[in-house]
Amino acid sequence: MDHDIIISGGGIAGLTAAAAFGTAGFDVLCVDPAPPVTTRDAEGSDLRTTAFLQPARDFLDAAGLWERLAPHAMPLDTMRIIDAGGVEPVARVSRDFESTDISDLPFGWNLPNWLLRREMAARLDKMETVAFLPGMAATGLFTRTGEARVSLSNGQTRRARLVIAADGRNSPMREAAGIAVKTNRFGQKALAFAVTHPIPHGNVSTEIHRSGGPFTLVPLPDFDGRPSSAVVWMEEGPKAAALMELDETAFEAAMSERSTYLLGPLTLASRRTLWPIIAQHADTLYGERLALVAEAAHVVPPIGAQGLNMSLKDMSVLLDLATARPGALGDVDMLSAYHRARILDIRARVAGITLLNRTSMQSAQAMRDLRAAGITALHGVAPVRRALMQLGLGARGSDRS
């Protein structure tokens, strides 16, 4: 056997999986068709950010990643929900969800995706148990009861006991295994970029709801001596495309208005990128010698920092099963146990975030008024508020460690 595990996909999920399984002592090959873009201003860099919620920290620490990430991480102490769905684009309902209600820790920590790739790739480079081959694609999959054979774009074939598909929403490995997906399309796209602003963010992550989808401001470290935030601005597809075409002055005026001037006038501090929004989940999380994780298994709109944190839960469950019975790595009992452990939570979260997104898209005034009333009601009952926060973290109880 060439490797214990072959990971298809070298994005954040694939790199995290490689570090986690390699740290646990498995021989891992991770491949991706494109080298990771690891500088902020390079063409093709991913200007989105990832908020790692509380349960993710221990997993990243065990994988040897957190010590590299912690110096760059911006804590998220408060989650603020604003409804600006009145006649004028101004905040009419604002409610804060404080991490101190449930924990001594922040809700999570925010990092730019390009920086995550840089630090994770550097970690893999120092690991004897992991080979990371950027610029190499997994192009084919052939499985038997006892092994998987993965064809690579250089013409080689590598053998492994388990293949992990972390190769995105259009996963080649998932398609090779014939696993179907269910997809919801919203007619939405998201603009992602960075801004500076005169008012400090105070480690508050803010979702502002009006119509078309949320406008989300997530804290970043200061940039060029000014407070800075990452923005994800979800809109109906044609409106998002039109915003991309605005000149910088007009775009800054539009985004400042959409932000309700919460942090003062916003100044663009990066180029703009555009991303499609869908919700999707696979019919099953495994095939013969194959496990689906991350966007190969599920895709959600960027609401509540759920996407990658669901992915890390996938990996945590899979790793626990692998280390409990290393000799059974990749067999049908292990993979079916993985499916059973994750599928109900995945489907519930995909359905829940889909509903939240459709609610945020509403343009009818009556529906926007109902949304505002709902935010007020959910925040106003302390036990409900705490339960929602714990549910969002993926935890059943508080973590005061």
Buried (B, 14 or more C-beta within 10 A) or exposed (E): EBBBBBBBBBBBBBBBBBBBBBBBEBBBBBBBBEBBBBEBEEEEBBBBBBBBBBBBBEBBEBBBBBEBBEEBBBEBBBBBBBBBBBEEBEBBBBBBBBBEEBBEBBBBBBBBBBBBBBBBBEBBEEBEBBBBBBEBBBBBBBBEEEBBBBBBBEEEEBBBBBBBBBBBBEBBBBBBBEBEBEEBEBEBBBBBBBBBBEEBBEBBBBBBBBBBBBBBBBBBEEBEEEBBBBBBBBBBBEBBEEBEEBEEEEBBEBBBBBBBBBBBBBBBBBEBBBBBBBBBBBEBBBBBBBBBBBBBBBBBBBBBBBBBBBBBBBBBBBBEBBEEEEEBBBBEEBBEBBBEBBBEBBEEBBBBBBEBBBBBBBEEEEBBBEBBEEBBEBBEEEEEBBBBBBBBBBBEEBBEE
